[in-house]
Amino acid sequence: MTKNLNIDVDERGYYGRFGGAYIPEMLHPNIEELRLKYRKMTADPEFKKEFDALLKDYVGRPSPLYFAKRLSAHYGTNIYLKREDLNHTGAHKINNTIGQILVAQRLGKKRIIAETGAGQHGVATATVCALVGVECIVYMGEVDIARQAPNVARMRMLGAEVRPALSGSRTLKDATNEAIRDWINNPEDTHYIIGSVVGPHPYPDMVARFQSVISEEMKWQLQEKIGRDYPDAIVACVGGGSNAAGAFYHYLNDDRVRLVAVEAAGLGVDSGESAATSVLGTEGIIHGARTLLMQTDDGQVIEPYSISAGLDYPGIGPLHAFLIDSKRAEAISVTDDDALAAALFTARTEGIIPALETAHAFSALDQMDYGPDDVIVVCLSGRGDKDLAAFTTYLNQLGE
């Protein structure tokens, strides 16, 4: 049973009315080259062989699908965790950077740039650049550099140059702006590895395809564990939305599966300090795509806020904008305090310290309805090592 809803991107890069490529003329040759070549390139048997081998032998896939026994007992349902935190570099981001570095090599690019918020995409990009021996420059907001210091150290250890974004809120949006400026100035030898399902076409589709390995594995893992290849619900955090796109991908047209996108409410949806784009956003253009974003009446971007650097973004990817707008997916917003509480509860219930981004997804379970026989998969997108400073502050506030 599937919905009569075409969720595949069209040739111009649109999911319904969201997507496209709104780019400076200087970048048109790069984007057009990618658009014309990426699907043919990634469908090539030699590409697939190299990609799959690296995912298996370097990244460590497949990532386990773990039955969370104590969480399940607490919530009175059946909760499985897709353990992307166990990948090399500690998050789902490596799936995409492996794919994109292979694309960059085939395009003859010798210099790689990237943006990062939580630092996991920066680490994953620095990792693959070290793997193949190319120059790597990562743009990161000055605020995020301070709050994600362990990942900054990892990037530098791997040989990447970390350049601070000093404008605006000095977070992910601003790092993306700086990366795009760099690409405009260096279009011929540089490939921009975008870390999420955002940006101009073909990036949202290309990143979703590289991340679709998550749901591809889920299908056969669920078949092995419960005797059917689909869950009742998939829960994933969404900033730009790459882990959610990967977890949803092979179930997009299967309406037996509830898709739950979890956003950062920050200090509260109506507090003025939030990143809950699905609630606060309106249709507009950001970083090369038409999507939902938080903006003023005259189109100025409203600065987002979240304790989680990876969810601190004023928009969402066009695929997610389409899924939410069409009611195929539902959005839940989670505050900083609830995400911190969920992280602590998960750590002490399952012995797993999740990233602050993933903690939002765990907290959403408190807002959902489900039955005792339901099967819920939470995409555990990353591990919490990088967020220990925030967790330590939280524990101190609790007097522990």
Secondary structure in CASP SS format (residue, H / E / C, confidence):
PFRMAT SS
TARGET T0000
AUTHOR 0000-0000-0000
METHOD secondary structure of the structure
MODEL  1
M C 1.00
T E 1.00
K C 1.00
N C 1.00
L C 1.00
N C 1.00
I C 1.00
D C 1.00
V C 1.00
D C 1.00
E C 1.00
R C 1.00
G C 1.00
Y E 1.00
Y E 1.00
G C 1.00
R C 1.00
F E 1.00
G E 1.00
G C 1.00
A C 1.00
Y C 1.00
I C 1.00
P C 1.00
E H 1.00
M H 1.00
L H 1.00
H H 1.00
P H 1.00
N H 1.00
I H 1.00
E H 1.00
E H 1.00
L H 1.00
R H 1.00
L H 1.00
K H 1.00
Y H 1.00
R H 1.00
K H 1.00
M H 1.00
T H 1.00
A H 1.00
D C 1.00
P H 1.00
E H 1.00
F H 1.00
K H 1.00
K H 1.00
E H 1.00
F H 1.00
D H 1.00
A H 1.00
L H 1.00
L H 1.00
K H 1.00
D H 1.00
Y H 1.00
V H 1.00
G C 1.00
R C 1.00
P C 1.00
S C 1.00
P C 1.00
L E 1.00
Y E 1.00
F E 1.00
A C 1.00
K H 1.00
R H 1.00
L H 1.00
S H 1.00
A H 1.00
H H 1.00
Y H 1.00
G C 1.00
T C 1.00
N E 1.00
I E 1.00
Y E 1.00
L E 1.00
K E 1.00
R E 1.00
E H 1.00
D H 1.00
L H 1.00
N C 1.00
H C 1.00
T C 1.00
G C 1.00
A E 1.00
H C 1.00
K H 1.00
I H 1.00
N H 1.00
N H 1.00
T H 1.00
I H 1.00
G H 1.00
Q H 1.00
I H 1.00
L H 1.00
V H 1.00
A H 1.00
Q H 1.00
R H 1.00
L C 1.00
G C 1.00
K C 1.00
K C 1.00
R E 1.00
I E 1.00
I E 1.00
A E 1.00
E E 1.00
T E 1.00
G C 1.00
A C 1.00
G C 1.00
Q H 1.00
H H 1.00
G H 1.00
V H 1.00
A H 1.00
T H 1.00
A H 1.00
T H 1.00
V H 1.00
C H 1.00
A H 1.00
L H 1.00
V H 1.00
G C 1.00
V C 1.00
E E 1.00
C E 1.00
I E 1.00
V E 1.00
Y E 1.00
M E 1.00
G E 1.00
E H 1.00
V H 1.00
D H 1.00
I H 1.00
A H 1.00
R H 1.00
Q C 1.00
A H 1.00
P H 1.00
N H 1.00
V H 1.00
A H 1.00
R H 1.00
M H 1.00
R H 1.00
M H 1.00
L C 1.00
G C 1.00
A C 1.00
E E 1.00
V E 1.00
R E 1.00
P E 1.00
A E 1.00
L C 1.00
S C 1.00
G C 1.00
S C 1.00
R C 1.00
T C 1.00
L H 1.00
K H 1.00
D H 1.00
A H 1.00
T H 1.00
N H 1.00
E H 1.00
A H 1.00
I H 1.00
R H 1.00
D H 1.00
W H 1.00
I H 1.00
N H 1.00
N C 1.00
P C 1.00
E C 1.00
D C 1.00
T E 1.00
H E 1.00
Y E 1.00
I C 1.00
I C 1.00
G C 1.00
S C 1.00
V C 1.00
V C 1.00
G C 1.00
P C 1.00
H C 1.00
P C 1.00
Y H 1.00
P H 1.00
D H 1.00
M H 1.00
V H 1.00
A H 1.00
R H 1.00
F H 1.00
Q H 1.00
S C 1.00
V H 1.00
I H 1.00
S H 1.00
E H 1.00
E H 1.00
M H 1.00
K H 1.00
W H 1.00
Q H 1.00
L H 1.00
Q H 1.00
E H 1.00
K H 1.00
I H 1.00
G C 1.00
R C 1.00
D C 1.00
Y C 1.00
P C 1.00
D C 1.00
A E 1.00
I E 1.00
V E 1.00
A E 1.00
C E 1.00
V C 1.00
G C 1.00
G C 1.00
G C 1.00
S H 1.00
N H 1.00
A H 1.00
A H 1.00
G H 1.00
A H 1.00
F H 1.00
Y H 1.00
H H 1.00
Y H 1.00
L C 1.00
N C 1.00
D E 1.00
D C 1.00
R C 1.00
V C 1.00
R E 1.00
L E 1.00
V E 1.00
A E 1.00
V E 1.00
E E 1.00
A E 1.00
A E 1.00
G E 1.00
L C 1.00
G C 1.00
V C 1.00
D C 1.00
S C 1.00
G C 1.00
E C 1.00
S C 1.00
A C 1.00
A C 1.00
T H 1.00
S H 1.00
V H 1.00
L H 1.00
G C 1.00
T E 1.00
E E 1.00
G E 1.00
I E 1.00
I E 1.00
H C 1.00
G C 1.00
A E 1.00
R E 1.00
T E 1.00
L E 1.00
L E 1.00
M C 1.00
Q E 1.00
T C 1.00
D C 1.00
D C 1.00
G C 1.00
Q C 1.00
V E 1.00
I C 1.00
E C 1.00
P C 1.00
Y C 1.00
S C 1.00
I C 1.00
S C 1.00
A H 1.00
G H 1.00
L H 1.00
D C 1.00
Y C 1.00
P C 1.00
G E 1.00
I C 1.00
G C 1.00
P H 1.00
L H 1.00
H H 1.00
A H 1.00
F H 1.00
L H 1.00
I H 1.00
D H 1.00
S C 1.00
K C 1.00
R C 1.00
A E 1.00
E E 1.00
A E 1.00
I E 1.00
S E 1.00
V E 1.00
T E 1.00
D H 1.00
D H 1.00
D H 1.00
A H 1.00
L H 1.00
A H 1.00
A H 1.00
A H 1.00
L H 1.00
F H 1.00
T H 1.00
A H 1.00
R H 1.00
T H 1.00
E H 1.00
G C 1.00
I C 1.00
I C 1.00
P E 1.00
A C 1.00
L H 1.00
E H 1.00
T H 1.00
A H 1.00
H H 1.00
A H 1.00
F H 1.00
S H 1.00
A H 1.00
L H 1.00
D H 1.00
Q H 1.00
M C 1.00
D C 1.00
Y C 1.00
G C 1.00
P C 1.00
D C 1.00
D C 1.00
V E 1.00
I E 1.00
V E 1.00
V E 1.00
C E 1.00
L E 1.00
S C 1.00
G E 1.00
R E 1.00
G C 1.00
D H 1.00
K H 1.00
D H 1.00
L H 1.00
A H 1.00
A H 1.00
F H 1.00
T H 1.00
T H 1.00
Y H 1.00
L H 1.00
N H 1.00
Q H 1.00
L H 1.00
G C 1.00
E C 1.00
END
